[in-house]
Amino acid sequence: MTVTFDDILAARGRIAGQVDRTPVRHSRRLSQLTGAEVWVKFDNLHFTGSFKERGALNRLLQLTPDERKRGVVAASAGNHAQALAWHGARLGVPVTIVMPEGTPFVKADGTRAHGATVVIKGLDFTGSTEEAHRLRDAEGMVFVSAFDDEGIIAGQGVCAVEFLEDAPDLEALIIPIGGAGLIAGCAIAARAMKPHLRVFGVEAAMYPSFTARRRGETPKCGGQTIAEGIAIKAVGDIPFAIADPLIEEVLVVGEADFEKGVAFLATLEKTVAEGAGAGGLAALLAYPDKFRGMKVGIELTGGNIDARMLAVVLNRELVREKKMIVYRILGDDRPGMLSKMSAVIGGLGGNIIDVVHNRLALDVPAKGAEFDIMVETRGAAHAEEIRHGLEEAGYELRMG
């Protein structure tokens, strides 16, 4: 194995006092939600908002004096970028980051704010990596992979050391997988500290690169996922070789569960998670029977989510729970119609958020109109009560 537990302990000593030790807490609310005994490591509370600081700092501290002068270049969707930028600035190491097009503004802006040069190039992480390699060759910088690097992996393994020191009775760890640097380091530490601990990975269904490689298949990756932090088309060679024999199972999770994970962490745990950061909770929601009754640790890897996207996710969860619903009503286009509909909805306790008139739909009579009325409700039962009220008042509902 190219990285050992001793390497992780050495990384821990190397970065001590320069990276926050993030808290581990038992979550009663998430435990009630999932049926597991859930412990959360809040790596979204790092200064740069993600777990990446440990690996980035460990790798920077291993540079030679000449390499420090030449500077480093990396490809990153944001978290590795911010970690390198922050610690590079502290250590006086020039940092250049290549980011894919479509990277959330919060991550690009945060990277610039920490002093790095940001280059937007490539439709995805693969394209950004190609540009980073070109800059390395052209300008003599040191390429620092976000995951395919022994120093990075050793630093990320410190996460599991802290986790198991603070919650020694855990029976399982659930770790999001992108390039697999985090889960490789954590799996090494977990096996060394607690040999029978079960280690599970989480991948986004749009980017199942680790799962495909395990099966000997070419991964089919692509699409816009909320978990862009783990949207990696090809898992790293070094971390895959390390992690593959140590991981019990990789759980592939769909977009809806990532969204629910973000929403529940905000509403129940009162903390902000990015899509990838909510991967552990997403897996618990997608596979509840697998973990019911177990003492499970989930690594909340980061909280760098765009504010607009967070708002969208929270509103979409309200729609799923039918606490926000659209009633599409066909009616006559004459004065007083909207007032009467509003009276029914308001009389049943619904709060009208928005109204849209559609008079041009060809399946609507020329003297009619279609009304899309967005209503805030107390939940599914209340939404159904309002539906029945509208139907009893004689309104034709097309959908709701």
N, C-alpha and C positions, 0 to 999 in steps of 0.2 A: 504494500500500500504506500502510495507516494506521500500521504499525510498521516501522521500518527497522533495519538492522544498527547504525547509529549510535545508535539508541535503546537497543539492547541493550548496547552498549559503555558508554553513559552510565549505564544501570542497574547495570552491573558496577562502575563507579567509585563509584556512590552507595551501594551496599550493602557495599562492600569492608570487611573487618574486622569486620562485624556478622553475617555468615552463614558457616558453615564451608564450606571448599572440600573437598568429599567425594572420596574416593579412586576411582581407576579402576584396575582390575586385570584381568589376563588370567586366565581360569579354565581350567586344564587339565582339571579334572573335567567341567565343563559342555561343553567342547569335545569330549571323548571321548564324552559322552552324545549330543550332537546332530550331530556331524560338521562343525560350523562352527568357526571360530576365534573363540571368544567372549570379549568384553571386557565387564566389568560396571562401571557407575557406581553406587556404593553410596549413593544418596540416602536410604536408610533410616537412615543414620548422622547425619543432621541432629539437632539438639537436640530438635525436636518430632517427629522420626521420618519426615519426608517432604520431597519436593522443594519443597513449597509456600512455604517460607520466603522464597525469592528474590523471587517475585512479590509476596507480601504486604508484605514490607518495602519494596520499591521503590514500591509504591502508597501506603503510609502516609507515606513520606518526601516524596511529592508533594502531600500535603494542605496546604491553606492554614491559617494559624493559627486562623481561625474554624472551619474544618471539623474541626480537631483537638479543639476544645472541644466541638463538637456530638457527636462520636463517630461510629463506623461500625457498620453492621449488615450481616450477610451470611447467606446460606444455605449450609450445608455439611454433608456427611456426616462431616466430622471433621478432615481434614488441613488444608484451608484455614482452618478454624475455629481449630485449634491454632496455626497460624502467625500469624494475625491477633492472636490472644489474647496470645501470647508477646511479639511485637514491639510490639503496642499497649500492653501493660503497661510495657515498657521505655521507650517514647516518651511515656507519659502520655496515651494516646488511649483513651477508653472504647470497649469492644467488646461488641456483642451478637450472638450467633450463634443462628440458627434451624436446628434439626436435624430430619431426618425421624424418625418413629417407627421403632424397630428399629435405629437407629444403634448400632454396637458400644459397649458400656460403656466400653471402654478409650479411645475417642475422645471421648465425652462427658465422662468424668471428667477426661481430660487437658486438655480445653478449660477446664473450670471451674478446674482447678488452676493454670492460667496467668492466671486473674483475669477471664475473660470471663463475662458473663451468658448462660446457655444457656436457650433456649426450645425445647421439643420440640413441634413442630407440623407436621402434614402427613404423609400416608401415604408420600410419596416426595419427591424433590428439588424437583419442580415445586410441590407444595403448600407446602414450606418456603420456596421463593422468593416465593410469593404473600404469605405471612405477613411475610417480610422487607420486601417492598415496602410492606405496610400499616404496619409500624413506622416505616419511613423517612418516609412521608407524615405519620403521626400525631405523631412525635416529633422530626422534623427532622434525623435522622441521615443520614450519607452511605452509600449502598448501595455495597458493594464486591463485585462479582461474582467468583466463583472462577475465571472464565475469559473472560468477555465484556467485557474491559477492556484498553485499550492498555498501561496501566502494569503490569498483571499479566502480560500476554504478554511484554513487554520483559524483565521480571525473570526469567521462566521461560526465556527464550532464553539466559540466562547458563549454563544447564546444558550446552548443546551447545558453547558456547565452551570451557568447562573440559574437556569430554569430548574434543574434537578436539585441544586442546593436549596432553593427556596420552596420547592414542592417535591420532596423526595419520595412521596408515596404514589406518584403518577404511574399508571399502567400503560399509557400510550401517549405518544406525541404525534400531532398532525402538523405537517410543515408544507407550505406552498412550494411548488416546483416551477421554476422558469428555466434557467440554465443549470440548476441543481447544485450550485455552490453552497447554499445554506443547508439543504438537507444532507449533503455529503458531510459537511463539518459536524452537524448536529448528530448524525447517525454514528459517527466515530465516537464522539463524546458520550452519547447515550449508551452505546455498547460497552464502553470502558467503565462507566459509572454504575450502570444497572443493566447487566447482560440480557435480562429477560424483558426489558421494556420493548413494547411494540412500536415501531416507527411506520407511520403512514405518510404518503405524499399526496398532494392535491394539484391537479392540473385543470386548466380551463379546457372545456370540450372543443373549442376552436383551435387549441394549440397543444395537442396531446403528444409532444415530442418524446418525452421519457417513456410513456406507455408504448408508443410505436417502436421505439428502439428495443425495448424489452422483448417485443414480439418478433423482432427481426424485420419489421415493416418500414417502408418509407412513410414518414409522418405526413398527414394531410392537414396542413395548417393554413389559416387565413381567416380574415374577417375582423370586424371591429368589436373587440371585447372590452368590457369594463375593467377586466383584470389585465390591463396593458403591461403592468409590471412583470407578469410572467408569460407574456405573449412571445415566446421564443420558439423559432422553427426548428432549431437543432440544439439539443441539450449538449453541454460541454463534455468532451472526451474524458478529461480527468475526473470531474465529479461523478460522471456516470459509472466509470470503472469502480470508484469507491462506494457509491451509494447503492448500486444495483443489488449486491448480495446482502445488504444490511436493511433494506426496506421491505417490509412485509407485503404492502400493497400500495398501488397508486390509484387514487380515486379521481375519476374524471367527473367534473361538475359543470353544469350548464349555467347560462347567464342569469336565469331567474334566481338561482340560489346564491350566486355572488351578490346580486342586488339585495336580496333579503338579508344576507350577512351584513352588508354595509348599513342597511336600514335598522336592523335589530341592535347592532353595536351602538348606533347613534341613539335610538329611542330607549333601549333597555339598559345598556352599559354606560350611556352618556359619554361616549368617546367616538372620535372620528377615525374611520378606516378607509383606505383606498380599496379598490376592487380586489386586488391581489392580497392585500392585508387581511381581508375578510375571508380568505380561502379556507382557513381552518373551520370557522363557523359554518361556512357554506357546505363543507363536507359533512358536518354533523347534521345539517338540515336535510341534505340529500340522501344520507345513509343512516337514519336514526337507529335502526335495529342493530347495526354493527357495533354501536358504542353505548347502547342503553345500559345504565348501571355501572359503567366503567369510569375510572378516574382519568380524565383526558386533559392533556395540556395542548392548547392551541396557541400558535405563535402569531400574534397580530403584527405582521411584518412592517406595516407602514401606514401613514395617515395623509399622504400627499395626494389628495383628491381635489380636483377643480371644484370651486364652490358652486358653479352652475350645475355640474354633473351631480354633486351631492343633492342639490335641490331636486333635480329630475328624479333621482333614485328614490328619495323620500316620498315624492308625489306619486310615483309609480307604485310604491308599496301601499299608499292610501287607496289607489285604484284596485289593487289586488284584494285588499280587505274590504272593498266596497264602501269605504269611508268617503270616497269621492267617486261619483258615478254620473254618467251622461244618459239622460232620458231623451230619446229621439221621438218626437211626437208629431204626427201628421194632423194639421188642423186647417181651419178656414183662415184666409188672410184678410181679417177684418178687425176693426178697432175692438179692444177689450179682450181678445183671445189670450194674450200673454198675461194680462192681469188675472184672468180666471185661473189659468194654469198655476200661476204664482201663488194664488190664494190656497189652492189645494196643497201644494208643496209646503208652503209656510205653515198652513194649519196643522200639518202632520210633523212639524218640527224640522223640516229640511232647510238648509241654508243655501240659497242660490249663489253660485260663484260666477257663472258666466252664461250668456245666452247668445246663440248664433241662429240667425234666420237664413234659410235656404229656399229661395223662390224659383231657382232655375233648374232644379233637378227634373228631368223629363218624366219621371214616374210620379211626380206630384202634380195634381190638377192645376191648371193655369190660374184658378182663383183660390188656390190653396197655398200653404207654406209648410215647410218642415222646420221644426224648432229643435235645436240641440241645447238642452238645458243641463248645465253641469251643477250638481248638487252635492253639498257636504252632508254626510249622514253620520249616524253613530255606529254604523257597521252593517253587515249583510242583512240582518233581520229588519233593521230600520229601513234600509234601501228597498227591501221587498214590500214593506208596509206602504211606502210612498208609491211604489209601482201599482199596487192594488188600488190605492186611493185614486190615482189618475185614471185607471181603467174603469173603476166604478163611476167616476165622473163623466165617462163617455169618451175619453180620449184614446186614440189609436196609437199604441206604442210600437215602434218598429224595432227597437233594441234598447238595452239598458244594462 
